[in-house]
Amino acid sequence: RVAFRYCTPDGDIIPAANPNGAARNIAGIFNDTKTVLGLMPHPERAADAKHGGTDGKAMFDGLVEALS
């Protein structure tokens, strides 16, 4: 049920890529039916330049594309 893990830009799952010490570098999980996604990184805080950054916007754009 792991959805996302913290990793390096090359995809290596190592302790140095884990900003908060999450167990097994887990950053997001699904419920049993994959209808609920829980995230630790909080991309909604980085989806608007007025809030200081847009790094999280790519995730929301990807979700819109996947669901349309």
Residue frames as qw, qx, qy, qz and C-alpha x, y, z in Angstrom:
[[0.000, 0.882, 0.470, 0.000, 0.00, 0.00, 0.00],
 [0.378, -0.545, 0.108, 0.741, 3.04, 2.28, -0.21],
 [0.481, 0.829, 0.287, -0.002, 2.38, 5.00, -2.77],
 [0.361, 0.845, -0.232, 0.319, 5.56, 7.09, -2.52],
 [0.795, -0.411, -0.102, 0.434, 8.98, 6.88, -0.92],
 [0.058, -0.942, 0.246, 0.221, 11.57, 9.58, -0.37],
 [0.878, 0.105, 0.260, 0.388, 14.45, 9.00, -2.80],
 [0.313, -0.466, 0.305, 0.769, 17.34, 10.68, -4.55],
 [0.454, 0.595, -0.171, -0.641, 16.85, 12.25, -8.00],
 [0.294, 0.353, -0.836, -0.301, 18.20, 8.96, -9.39],
 [0.801, -0.191, -0.344, -0.452, 15.58, 6.93, -7.50],
 [0.505, 0.128, -0.760, 0.389, 17.84, 5.57, -4.77],
 [0.618, -0.678, -0.213, -0.337, 15.98, 4.99, -1.51],
 [0.613, 0.114, -0.491, 0.608, 18.61, 5.91, 1.05],
 [0.391, -0.651, -0.480, 0.439, 18.57, 7.58, 4.49],
 [0.263, -0.258, 0.075, 0.927, 20.11, 10.78, 3.09],
 [0.111, -0.271, -0.549, -0.783, 17.03, 11.27, 0.87],
 [0.396, -0.600, -0.694, -0.031, 14.65, 11.06, 3.82],
 [0.076, 0.558, -0.124, 0.817, 14.04, 14.58, 5.17],
 [0.519, -0.522, 0.162, -0.657, 12.03, 13.60, 8.24],
 [0.134, -0.324, 0.895, -0.276, 13.18, 10.13, 9.29],
 [0.809, 0.059, 0.010, -0.584, 10.06, 8.35, 8.01],
 [0.686, -0.196, 0.700, -0.024, 10.18, 4.56, 8.44],
 [0.639, 0.189, 0.665, 0.337, 11.45, 2.84, 5.27],
 [0.118, -0.161, 0.314, 0.928, 11.46, 6.27, 3.56],
 [0.091, 0.571, 0.795, 0.183, 7.67, 6.07, 3.17],
 [0.014, -0.079, -0.008, 0.997, 6.19, 9.41, 2.08],
 [0.571, 0.058, -0.074, -0.816, 2.67, 8.31, 1.11],
 [0.157, 0.034, 0.984, -0.080, 0.31, 5.38, 1.61],
 [0.482, -0.156, -0.481, -0.716, -3.00, 4.14, 0.20],
 [0.660, -0.137, 0.514, -0.530, -5.89, 2.54, 2.05],
 [0.561, -0.009, 0.826, 0.062, -6.83, -1.06, 1.08],
 [0.564, 0.615, 0.550, 0.032, -8.96, 0.02, -1.89],
 [0.446, 0.001, 0.256, 0.858, -6.64, 2.82, -3.03],
 [0.011, 0.793, 0.480, 0.374, -9.40, 5.38, -2.70],
 [0.345, -0.938, 0.014, 0.008, -7.60, 7.37, 0.01],
 [0.708, 0.367, -0.231, 0.558, -4.03, 8.64, -0.24],
 [0.485, -0.857, -0.049, 0.168, -2.19, 9.97, 2.79],
 [0.631, 0.562, -0.145, 0.515, 0.90, 12.11, 2.15],
 [0.591, -0.579, -0.190, 0.528, 3.58, 13.44, 4.44],
 [0.458, 0.039, 0.172, 0.871, 5.23, 15.96, 2.07],
 [0.101, 0.754, 0.433, -0.485, 2.13, 18.21, 1.84],
 [0.410, 0.180, 0.476, 0.757, 2.42, 19.22, -1.84],
 [0.013, 0.841, 0.497, 0.215, -0.54, 21.58, -1.46],
 [0.371, -0.826, -0.042, 0.422, 1.78, 23.93, 0.43],
 [0.289, -0.464, 0.486, 0.682, 3.98, 24.24, -2.67],
 [0.426, 0.449, 0.728, 0.295, 1.46, 24.55, -5.48],
 [0.154, 0.926, 0.302, 0.164, 1.16, 28.32, -5.77],
 [0.527, 0.372, -0.157, 0.748, 3.91, 30.89, -6.25],
 [0.268, -0.725, 0.014, -0.635, 2.07, 33.23, -3.87],
 [0.828, -0.548, 0.036, -0.117, 2.78, 30.72, -1.09],
 [0.343, -0.765, 0.526, 0.146, 6.47, 30.57, -1.87],
 [0.162, -0.360, 0.858, 0.328, 6.90, 27.80, -4.42],
 [0.760, 0.277, -0.123, -0.575, 5.42, 25.59, -7.08],
 [0.055, 0.370, -0.926, -0.051, 7.33, 22.31, -6.61],
 [0.375, 0.148, 0.852, -0.333, 4.13, 20.50, -5.56],
 [0.548, 0.469, 0.000, -0.693, 2.12, 21.64, -8.59],
 [0.342, 0.350, -0.793, -0.362, 3.50, 18.86, -10.81],
 [0.079, 0.082, 0.968, -0.225, 1.87, 16.25, -8.59],
 [0.408, 0.485, 0.487, -0.601, -1.55, 17.87, -8.88],
 [0.448, 0.542, -0.378, -0.602, -1.13, 18.33, -12.63],
 [0.176, 0.224, -0.946, -0.155, -0.25, 14.63, -12.90],
 [0.236, 0.261, 0.846, -0.401, -3.32, 13.63, -10.91],
 [0.481, 0.553, 0.132, -0.667, -5.57, 15.73, -13.15],
 [0.395, 0.468, -0.647, -0.455, -4.05, 14.13, -16.24],
 [0.042, 0.093, -0.993, 0.053, -4.34, 10.60, -14.83],
 [0.263, 0.371, 0.759, -0.467, -7.98, 11.07, -13.86],
 [0.435, 0.565, 0.011, -0.701, -9.12, 12.74, -17.08]]
